[in-house]
Amino acid sequence: MTPLHQRRSGVLLHITSLPSPNGIGDFGPDAYKFVDWLVAAGQRVWQLLPTTPIGPGDSPYQSVSAFAGSPLMVALEPLVEAGWLYEIDLPTVGFDAAKVDFARVVPWRLTHLRWAFDGFLVKGEGAQRAAFNIWCKQQAYWLDDYALFMALETAHSGQTWWLWPSDLARRVASALTKVRLEHQVEVMFWQFVQWCFDTQMHALKTYANAHDVVVIGDLPIFIAHHSADCWARPDLYELDENFQPTVVAGVPPDDLGPLGQRWGNPLYCWDRMAAEKYSWWTARVRRVLEQADVFRIDHFRGFAGYWEIPASSPTATVGRWVPGPGKALFDAIEHALGKLPIIAEDLGLITPDVIALRDNCSFPGMKILQFAFGSDGAHEFLPHNYVPDCVAYTGTHDNETIRGWFHNTNPREREFCCRYLPAAPHDIHWAMIRAVSNSVANMAVFPLQDVLGLDGGHRMNLPGTLGGSNWTWRFDWSMLGREPTRVLGLITAASGRGAFELLGLPDSC
């Protein structure tokens, strides 16, 4: 039985939202402490957001690589322990504990990673160097292009790849050989960072699994135009002779916005990917399964049909629906890798073809309780209408917190919510968590903000916007006091999703 078919519950929390003295959450001691807290509260799932490098707007959904890990998540403490970095170089004060200041954190972190790399070159032991070399060979299928891409981006002061000298943009073999030699130390630096990421990610996942905690990853459907993936294989994307997208991704106008959402990602040439038996996708899924037990696949409806926007259009109002690869894609991946532990993000405008694809692939979909109160008792997101084969949430990283939603929603939805649960405003978050937990859904997941009953000021992301407070939220251990842990544990135990192991509490609490 896979984790998706077991009765479990857990918490949605991005790695960057963890406490850390170094400006942003990472794979350091606080990540292990969070696993311990999950176990104490009876939780057996930790859902992450994409762990790929951030892109424009600090978003992990616009990454420079579909395969690489975020350098910002590499913990510095293990690098100190390895002798590659001096503890005196780490801060004791200075970073905001409540949010990530990316403008400060990114250069500070990269500087310290470079110091650690210098330490590795000088002090790295034989076994460490051997492990690094073996890992680089194993990951060469994506790592070589990524590391060279990052070295060239650094050499060109962050300039987008299509503006690099023509022989580099067009990947002339002799030019690539030359720059690999010229920038071999810089290339090795980016390989080193990814090795550290993988080593730490694997150690954390191993620890979580040893405590019966399943790790859920997140795979965005699209890649960024300025990315190692697009540079390495431009023929797999809808680009013109100057490497500019002819059409881009997004979603049409809906209740969330009269202009729709123009994401701007280049679209795939699905016929070319099919001709290669979807090998790029198979490699991508293999990679994410090295880091997670299960993964959510973002914008699943795009595999049935996607909204194609002319690149010249400034909004998503102009566009057309185009058929996606359908089940052939997932059949090819499954043929290579076996049964796929995928959660289909089937939210938004969902048509019968999307439902058919999800069900034919036997992927559980998502149910969001926060969306359930705009209609009547027949709404599919109300818990009494759930089916076992789904993953139920109070909300997601793209939504308001429960308290924020309850404060801002219209009176009718608020009244329906209070009558349905039933609940009073002061405990609306617990009532929603209890309703989702008591449902027949195999898996239930709650954003940590909802467990803590935080207001809308603690929201993680507002879709369709860049910058601001998006992706900056962090929690502090003082928030995770006895009461949230106790109540979540009791709800979990009562709903048959896990044992409540908080020590010192009488059974009658």
BAVEXNU-589053 format. One record per residue (C-alpha): residue in three letters; y, x, z. Coordinates in Angstrom, 1 decimal. Each point is the difference from the previous one (the first is absolute). Last residue first. Example, Ala and Ser with C-alpha at 12.3 -4.5 7.8 and 13.67 -1.06 7.14 Angstrom:
<pts>
   rest       c2       c1       c3
    SER     -1.1     13.7      7.1
    ALA     -3.4     -1.4      0.7
</pts>
This chain:
<pts>
   rest       c2       c1       c3
    CYS     15.9     -7.2     27.6
    SER     -3.3     -1.4      1.2
    ASP     -2.1      3.1     -0.9
    PRO      2.1      2.1      2.4
    LEU      2.2      2.7     -1.6
    GLY     -0.4      3.6      1.1
    LEU     -1.1      1.4     -3.3
    LEU      1.0     -1.4     -3.3
    GLU     -3.4     -0.4     -1.8
    PHE      0.2     -3.4     -1.8
    ALA     -2.9     -0.2     -2.4
    GLY      0.5     -1.0     -3.5
    ARG      0.6     -2.8     -2.6
    GLY     -1.7     -2.8      1.9
    SER      3.1     -2.2      0.3
    ALA      0.1      0.3      3.8
    ALA     -0.3      3.8     -0.2
    THR      2.8      0.3     -2.4
    ILE      2.3     -2.4      1.8
    LEU     -0.7      1.8      3.3
    GLY      0.7      3.4     -1.6
    LEU      3.2     -1.1     -1.5
    VAL      1.2     -1.4      3.3
    ARG     -0.9      3.2      2.0
    THR      1.5      2.4     -2.5
    PRO      3.2     -1.9     -0.4
    GLU      0.2     -0.3      3.9
    ARG     -0.8      3.5      1.0
    GLY      2.7      1.7     -1.9
    LEU      0.2      1.0     -3.7
    MET      3.8      0.0     -0.3
    SER      0.3      3.1      2.3
    TRP     -2.1      1.8     -2.6
    ASP      2.9     -0.2     -2.5
    PHE     -0.2     -1.6     -3.4
    ARG      1.4      1.1     -3.3
    TRP      1.8     -1.8     -2.8
    THR      1.4      2.1     -2.9
    TRP     -1.9     -1.5     -3.0
    ASN      3.0     -2.1     -1.1
    SER      3.1      0.4      2.3
    GLY      2.4      0.5     -2.9
    GLY     -1.7      1.5     -3.0
    LEU     -1.0     -2.1     -2.9
    THR     -0.3     -3.8     -0.3
    GLY     -2.3     -2.3     -2.0
    PRO     -2.4     -0.4      2.9
    LEU      1.5      0.2      3.5
    ASN     -2.1      2.5      2.0
    MET     -1.1      0.8      3.6
    ARG      1.7     -2.7      2.0
    HIS      1.0      1.0      3.5
    GLY      3.4     -1.7      0.0
    GLY     -1.9     -3.2     -0.8
    ASP     -1.0     -0.4      3.6
    LEU     -2.9      1.6      1.9
    GLY     -2.9     -1.9      1.6
    LEU     -1.9      3.2      0.7
    VAL     -3.1     -1.2     -1.8
    ASP      2.2     -1.2     -2.8
    GLN      1.7      3.4     -0.4
    LEU     -3.5      1.6      0.0
    PRO     -0.7     -1.9     -3.2
    PHE     -3.1     -2.2      0.6
    VAL     -3.4      0.1     -1.8
    ALA     -2.9     -2.5      0.0
    MET     -3.3      0.7     -1.7
    ASN     -2.9     -2.3     -0.6
    ALA      2.2     -3.1     -0.2
    VAL     -1.5     -2.9      1.9
    SER      3.2     -0.6      1.9
    ASN      0.3      0.7      3.7
    SER      1.8      3.4     -0.5
    VAL      2.5     -1.6     -2.5
    ALA      0.9     -2.7      2.5
    ARG      0.2      2.4      2.9
    ILE      2.3      2.4     -1.9
    MET      2.2     -3.0     -0.9
    ALA      0.1     -1.3      3.6
    TRP      0.7      3.5      1.3
    HIS      3.0      0.4     -2.4
    ILE      1.4     -3.4      0.9
    ASP      0.0      0.8      3.7
    HIS      3.7     -0.5      0.8
    PRO      0.6     -2.6     -2.7
    ALA     -2.6     -2.4      1.4
    ALA     -3.4     -0.5     -1.6
    PRO     -2.5     -2.4     -1.3
    LEU     -1.3      1.4     -2.6
    TYR      0.7     -2.9     -2.3
    ARG      2.8     -1.6      1.9
    CYS      2.0      3.2      0.5
    CYS     -0.5      1.0     -3.7
    PHE      0.9     -3.4     -1.3
    GLU      3.2      0.0      2.0
    ARG      1.0      3.5     -1.2
    GLU     -0.9     -0.9     -3.6
    ARG      2.2     -3.1      0.2
    PRO      2.9      1.8      1.8
    ASN      0.4      2.6     -2.7
    THR     -1.1      3.6      0.5
    ASN      2.2      2.6      1.6
    HIS     -1.1      0.2      3.7
    PHE     -3.7     -0.6     -0.8
    TRP      0.1      2.7     -2.7
    GLY      1.6      2.5      2.3
    ARG     -2.5     -0.8      2.8
    ILE     -2.9      0.3     -2.4
    THR      1.3      3.3     -1.5
    GLU      1.6     -0.5     -3.4
    ASN     -2.2      0.7     -2.9
    ASP     -0.7      3.0     -2.2
    HIS     -2.1      1.9      2.6
    THR     -2.3     -3.1      0.2
    GLY     -0.2     -3.2      2.1
    THR     -2.2     -1.8      2.4
    TYR     -2.9      1.3     -2.0
    ALA     -3.4     -1.3     -1.1
    VAL     -2.5      2.0     -2.1
    CYS     -2.3     -2.2     -2.0
    ASP     -3.7     -0.7     -0.5
    PRO     -0.4     -2.3      3.0
    VAL      1.9     -2.9     -1.6
    TYR      3.4     -1.1      1.3
    ASN      1.2     -3.6     -0.1
    HIS      0.1     -0.5      3.8
    PRO      2.1      3.1      0.2
    LEU      2.9     -1.3     -2.1
    PHE      0.5      2.3     -3.0
    GLU     -1.6     -2.4     -2.4
    HIS      2.6     -2.7      0.6
    ALA     -1.7     -3.4      0.4
    GLY      1.6     -0.7      3.3
    ASP      3.4     -0.3     -1.6
    SER      2.5      2.1     -1.9
    GLY      2.4      2.8      1.0
    PHE     -2.0      0.9      3.1
    ALA     -2.7      2.4     -1.3
    PHE      2.0      3.1     -1.1
    GLN      0.1      1.6      3.5
    LEU     -3.8     -0.5      0.2
    ILE     -0.6      2.4     -2.8
    LYS     -3.5     -0.2     -1.6
    MET     -1.3      2.9     -2.0
    GLY     -2.8      0.2     -2.5
    PRO     -3.6      1.2      0.4
    PHE     -1.5      1.8     -3.0
    SER     -3.2     -1.4     -1.5
    CYS      0.9      1.4     -3.5
    ASN     -0.6     -3.5     -1.6
    ASP      2.1     -1.5      2.9
    ARG      3.0      2.2     -0.5
    LEU     -0.2     -0.3     -3.8
    ALA     -0.3     -3.8      0.2
    ILE      2.9     -0.3      2.4
    VAL      2.2      2.1     -2.3
    ASP     -1.0     -2.1     -3.0
    PRO      0.8     -3.2      1.9
    THR      3.6      1.1      0.5
    ILE      1.6      1.7      3.0
    LEU      3.7      0.3      0.1
    GLY      0.6      1.9      3.2
    LEU     -2.9      1.4      2.2
    ASP     -3.4      1.2     -1.1
    GLU     -0.1      3.4      1.6
    ALA     -3.7      0.5     -0.6
    ILE     -1.8      1.8      2.8
    ILE     -2.5      2.5     -1.4
    PRO     -3.1      1.6      1.4
    LEU     -1.5      0.8     -3.5
    LYS     -3.8      0.0     -0.5
    GLY     -1.1      3.2     -1.8
    LEU      2.1      2.9     -1.2
    ALA     -0.6      0.4     -3.7
    HIS     -1.2     -3.4     -0.9
    GLU      2.4     -1.5      2.5
    ILE      2.9      1.7     -1.9
    ALA     -1.2     -1.3     -3.3
    ASP     -0.6     -3.5      1.3
    PHE      3.4      0.0      1.6
    LEU      1.8      0.7     -3.3
    ALA     -2.2     -2.4     -2.0
    LYS      0.9     -2.8      2.4
    GLY      3.4     -0.5     -1.4
    PRO      1.9      2.7     -2.0
    GLY      3.3     -1.9      0.2
    PRO      1.2     -2.8     -2.3
    VAL      3.7      0.0     -0.8
    TRP      2.6     -2.4      1.5
    ARG      3.4      0.2     -1.6
    GLY      3.4      1.3      0.9
    VAL      3.7     -0.7      0.4
    THR      1.1     -1.2      3.4
    ALA     -1.3      3.3      1.6
    THR      3.5      1.6      0.0
    PRO      1.8      2.8     -1.7
    SER     -1.9     -0.5     -3.3
    SER     -0.2      3.1     -2.2
    ALA     -3.4      0.9      1.3
    PRO     -1.3     -3.3     -1.3
    ILE     -1.9     -1.7      2.8
    GLU     -3.7     -0.6      0.0
    TRP     -1.3     -2.3      2.8
    TYR     -3.6      0.7      0.7
    GLY     -3.3     -1.9     -0.6
    ALA     -3.4      0.2      1.6
    PHE      0.4      3.6      1.3
    GLY      3.6     -0.8      0.9
    ARG     -1.2     -2.7      2.4
    PHE     -1.2      2.7      2.3
    HIS      3.6      0.9      0.9
    ASP     -1.2      2.7      2.5
    ILE     -3.6      1.0      0.5
    ARG     -0.8     -0.1      3.7
    PHE     -2.5      2.8      1.0
    VAL     -3.1      0.2      2.1
    ASP     -1.6      3.0      1.7
    ALA      3.1      2.2     -0.6
    GLN      0.8      3.6     -0.9
    GLU     -2.7      1.2     -2.3
    LEU     -0.1     -3.6     -1.3
    VAL      3.5      0.5     -1.3
    ARG     -1.1      2.9     -2.2
    ARG     -3.0     -1.8     -1.4
    VAL      2.3     -2.9     -0.9
    ARG      2.3      2.4     -1.9
    ALA     -2.8      1.8     -1.8
    THR     -1.4     -3.4     -1.1
    TRP      3.4     -1.1     -1.2
    TRP      0.4      3.2     -2.1
    SER     -3.5     -0.5     -1.4
    TYR      0.7     -3.5     -1.3
    LYS     -2.9      0.3     -2.4
    GLU      2.1      2.4     -2.1
    ALA      0.5     -2.6     -2.8
    ALA      0.9     -2.5      2.8
    MET      2.9      2.2      1.1
    ARG      1.2      0.2     -3.6
    ASP     -0.2     -3.8     -0.3
    TRP      1.8     -0.4      3.3
    CYS      3.1      1.9     -1.0
    TYR      1.4     -0.3      3.4
    LEU      3.5     -1.2      0.9
    PRO      2.9      2.2      1.1
    ASN      1.4     -0.9      3.4
    GLY      3.5     -1.6     -0.1
    TRP     -0.5     -2.4      2.9
    ARG      2.0     -2.8     -1.5
    GLN     -0.3     -2.8      2.5
    GLY      0.8     -3.6     -0.9
    LEU      3.6     -0.9     -0.9
    PRO      0.0     -3.3      1.9
    GLY     -1.6      1.6      3.1
    LEU     -2.6     -0.8      2.6
    ASP     -0.7     -3.5     -1.3
    ASP     -1.0      1.5     -3.4
    PRO      1.5      2.0     -2.8
    PRO     -2.6      2.2     -1.9
    VAL     -1.8      3.0      1.5
    GLY      0.4      3.6     -0.8
    ALA     -1.3      2.8     -2.2
    VAL      1.6      1.8     -2.9
    VAL      0.1      0.0     -3.8
    THR      1.0      2.7     -2.5
    PRO     -0.2      2.6      2.7
    GLN      1.7      3.4     -0.9
    PHE     -2.1      3.0     -0.9
    ASN      2.3      0.9     -2.9
    GLU     -2.6     -1.1     -2.6
    ASP     -0.2     -3.4      1.7
    LEU     -2.0     -0.8      3.2
    GLU     -2.5     -2.7      0.8
    TYR     -2.3      2.0      2.2
    LEU     -3.4      1.8     -0.4
    ASP      1.4      2.4     -2.7
    PRO      2.4      1.4      2.6
    ARG     -3.0      1.7      1.7
    ALA      1.1      2.9      2.2
    TRP      3.7     -1.0      0.2
    CYS     -0.9     -3.6      0.9
    ASP     -2.4      1.1      2.7
    ALA      2.3      2.7      1.3
    SER      2.6     -2.6      0.6
    HIS      3.5     -1.0     -1.1
    HIS     -1.0     -3.3     -1.7
    ALA     -1.5     -1.2      3.3
    ILE     -3.6     -1.3      0.2
    PHE     -1.2     -3.6      0.0
    ILE     -2.6     -2.0      1.9
    PRO      0.8      1.4      3.5
    LEU     -3.2      0.9      2.0
    ASP      0.1     -0.6      3.7
    GLY     -2.4      1.3      2.6
    ILE     -2.0     -1.8      2.7
    VAL     -1.5      2.1      2.7
    VAL     -2.9     -1.5      2.0
    VAL      0.0      0.6      3.8
    ASP     -3.5      0.4      1.5
    HIS      1.1      2.8      2.3
    ALA     -1.8      2.6     -2.1
    ASN      1.7     -1.6     -3.0
    ALA      3.5      0.6      1.5
    TYR     -0.8      3.7      0.8
    THR     -1.5      0.6     -3.5
    LYS      3.1     -1.7     -1.6
    LEU      2.3      2.3      2.1
    ALA     -2.0      3.1     -1.0
    HIS      0.0     -1.0     -3.7
    MET      3.8     -0.6      0.0
    GLN      0.5      3.4      1.6
    THR     -2.1      2.0     -2.5
    ASP      1.4     -2.0     -2.9
    PHE      3.6      0.5      1.0
    CYS     -0.5      3.7      0.7
    TRP     -1.6      0.5     -3.3
    GLN      2.8     -1.9     -1.7
    VAL      2.6      2.3      1.6
    PHE     -2.0      3.1     -1.1
    GLN     -0.2     -1.2     -3.6
    TRP      3.8     -0.5      0.1
    PHE      0.4      3.6      1.3
    MET     -2.4      1.3     -2.6
    VAL      2.1     -1.3     -2.8
    GLU      3.0      1.6      1.6
    VAL     -1.9      3.3      0.1
    GLN     -1.2     -0.3     -3.6
    HIS      3.5     -0.8     -1.4
    GLU      0.2      2.6     -2.7
    LEU     -3.7      0.1     -0.6
    ARG     -0.3     -3.8     -0.3
    VAL      3.2      0.1     -2.0
    LYS     -1.5      2.1     -2.7
    THR     -3.3     -1.9     -0.3
    LEU      2.0     -3.2     -0.3
    ALA      2.1      1.4     -2.8
    SER     -3.0      1.2     -1.9
    ALA     -1.7     -3.5      0.3
    VAL      3.1     -2.0     -1.2
    ARG      0.3     -2.7      2.6
    ARG      2.5     -2.2     -1.9
    ALA      2.4      0.0      2.9
    LEU     -0.6      3.7      0.5
    ASP      0.5      1.0     -3.7
    SER      3.0     -2.4     -0.2
    PRO      1.9      1.7      2.9
    TRP      0.1     -2.5      2.9
    LEU      1.9     -3.3     -0.6
    TRP     -3.3     -2.0     -0.3
    TRP     -1.1      1.4      3.4
    THR      2.9     -1.4      2.1
    GLN      2.3      2.6      1.5
    GLY     -0.8      0.8      3.7
    SER      1.8      3.3      0.0
    HIS     -1.8      1.3     -3.2
    ALA     -2.1      2.6      1.9
    THR     -0.9     -2.5      2.6
    GLU     -1.1     -2.5     -2.6
    LEU     -2.0      2.8     -1.7
    ALA     -1.8      0.8      3.3
    MET     -0.6     -3.7      0.6
    PHE     -1.5     -0.4     -3.5
    LEU     -2.1      3.1      0.4
    ALA     -1.5     -1.3      3.3
    TYR     -0.6     -3.4     -1.5
    ASP     -1.7      1.2     -3.2
    ASP     -2.3      2.3      1.9
    LEU     -0.7     -2.5      2.8
    TRP     -1.3     -2.9     -2.2
    TYR     -3.3      1.3     -1.4
    ALA      0.3      3.1      2.2
    GLN     -1.1     -1.8      3.1
    GLN     -3.3      1.7      0.5
    LYS      1.3      3.3     -1.1
    CYS      3.0     -0.2      2.4
    TRP     -2.4     -1.0      2.8
    ILE     -2.1      3.1     -0.6
    ASN      3.0      2.3      0.0
    PHE      1.4     -1.5      3.2
    ALA     -3.3      0.3      1.8
    ALA     -0.3      3.6     -1.1
    ARG      3.5      0.7      1.2
    GLN     -0.8     -1.5      3.4
    ALA     -3.3      1.9      0.3
    GLY      1.7      3.3     -0.8
    GLU      2.8     -0.5      2.5
    GLY      3.6     -1.0     -1.0
    LYS      2.5      2.2      1.7
    VAL      2.3      1.2     -2.7
    LEU     -0.4     -2.6     -2.7
    PHE     -0.6     -2.7      2.6
    GLY      3.2      1.0      1.8
    ASP      2.0     -0.3     -3.2
    PHE     -1.6     -3.4     -0.5
    ALA      1.1     -1.0      3.6
    TRP      3.6      1.1     -0.8
    ARG     -0.1     -2.1     -3.2
    LEU     -1.3     -3.0      2.0
    HIS      2.9      0.5      2.4
    THR      2.5     -0.1     -2.8
    LEU     -1.6     -3.0     -1.5
    ARG      0.2     -1.9      3.3
    TRP      3.7      0.8      0.5
    PRO      0.8     -0.9     -3.6
    VAL     -1.7     -3.4      0.3
    VAL      1.0     -0.8      3.5
    ARG      3.8      0.1     -0.3
    ALA      0.6     -2.3     -3.0
    PHE     -3.1     -1.9      0.9
    ASP      1.4     -1.2      3.4
    VAL     -3.1     -1.7      1.2
    LYS      0.6     -2.7      2.7
    ALA     -0.2     -0.6      3.7
    ALA     -0.7      3.5      1.3
    ASP      3.1      1.4     -1.7
    PHE     -0.4      3.8     -0.4
    GLY      1.9      2.6      2.1
    VAL     -2.2      1.0      2.9
    THR     -2.9      2.4      0.7
    PRO      0.0      1.5     -3.4
    LEU     -2.8      2.2     -1.5
    ASP      0.8      3.6     -0.9
    ILE     -0.9      1.2      3.4
    GLU     -3.5     -1.2     -0.6
    TYR     -0.5      2.8     -2.6
    LEU     -1.7     -0.9     -3.2
    TRP     -3.1      1.5     -1.7
    GLY     -1.9      0.6      3.2
    ALA     -2.6     -2.7     -0.6
    GLU      1.2     -1.8      3.1
    VAL      3.5      0.0     -1.4
    LEU     -1.2     -1.5     -3.3
    PRO     -2.0     -2.6      2.0
    GLU      3.3     -1.0      1.8
    LEU      2.0     -0.4     -3.3
    ALA     -1.6     -3.2     -1.0
    VAL     -0.1     -0.7     -3.8
    MET      1.3     -3.5     -0.5
    LEU      3.3      1.2     -1.6
    PRO     -2.0      1.8     -2.7
    SER     -1.2     -3.4     -1.3
    GLY     -3.4      0.1     -1.5
    ALA     -0.7      0.6     -3.7
    PHE     -2.1     -2.2     -2.3
    ALA      2.4     -2.6     -1.6
    SER      2.7      2.7     -0.1
    VAL      3.8      0.1     -0.2
    SER      0.0     -3.2      2.0
    GLN      1.9     -3.3     -0.6
    TYR     -2.1     -2.2      2.3
    PRO      0.4      2.5      2.9
    SER      3.6     -1.1      0.3
    ASP      2.8      2.3      1.2
    GLY      2.4     -1.9     -2.2
    PRO     -1.1      2.1     -3.0
    GLY     -3.4      1.7      0.7
    ILE     -2.2      0.6      3.0
    PRO     -3.2      2.1     -0.1
    THR     -3.3     -1.9      0.1
    THR     -1.3     -1.5      3.3
    PRO      0.3     -3.5     -1.3
    LEU      0.3     -2.5      2.9
    LEU     -2.6      0.2      2.8
    GLN     -2.3     -2.6      1.6
    TRP     -1.8      0.9      3.2
    VAL     -3.0     -2.2      0.7
    ARG     -2.3     -0.2      3.1
    GLN      2.4     -1.4      2.6
    GLY     -1.2     -0.8      3.5
    ALA      3.3      0.9      1.7
    ALA     -1.4      3.2      1.5
    VAL     -1.5      0.9     -3.4
    LEU      3.4     -0.4     -1.7
    TRP      1.7      2.0      2.7
    ASP     -2.5      2.9     -0.5
    VAL      0.7     -0.1     -3.7
    PHE      3.7      0.1      0.8
    LYS     -0.5      3.1      2.2
    TYR     -1.7      1.7     -3.0
    ALA      3.0     -0.7     -2.1
    ASP      2.3      1.2      2.8
    PRO     -1.7      3.4      0.1
    GLY      1.0      0.9     -3.6
    PHE     -0.8     -1.7     -3.3
    ASP      3.6     -0.9     -0.5
    GLY      2.8     -2.3      1.1
    ILE      3.5      1.2     -0.9
    GLY      2.8      2.0      1.7
    ASN     -2.0      2.9      1.5
    PRO     -0.5     -1.2      3.5
    SER     -2.5     -2.7     -1.2
    PRO     -0.4     -3.7      0.6
    LEU     -1.9     -1.8     -2.7
    SER      1.9     -1.9     -2.7
    THR     -0.7      2.6     -2.7
    ILE     -3.7     -0.6      0.2
    HIS      0.6     -3.7     -1.0
    LEU     -1.2     -2.6      2.4
    LEU     -2.1     -3.1     -0.7
    VAL     -2.1     -0.9      3.0
    GLY     -3.6     -1.1      0.4
    SER     -2.6     -2.8      0.0
    ARG     -3.7     -0.1     -0.7
    ARG     -2.7     -2.4     -0.9
    GLN     -2.1      2.0     -2.5
    HIS     -0.2     -0.7     -3.7
    LEU      3.0      2.3     -0.9
    PRO     -1.5      2.7      2.1
    THR     -3.0      0.1     -2.3
    MET     -3.4     -1.4      1.0
</pts>
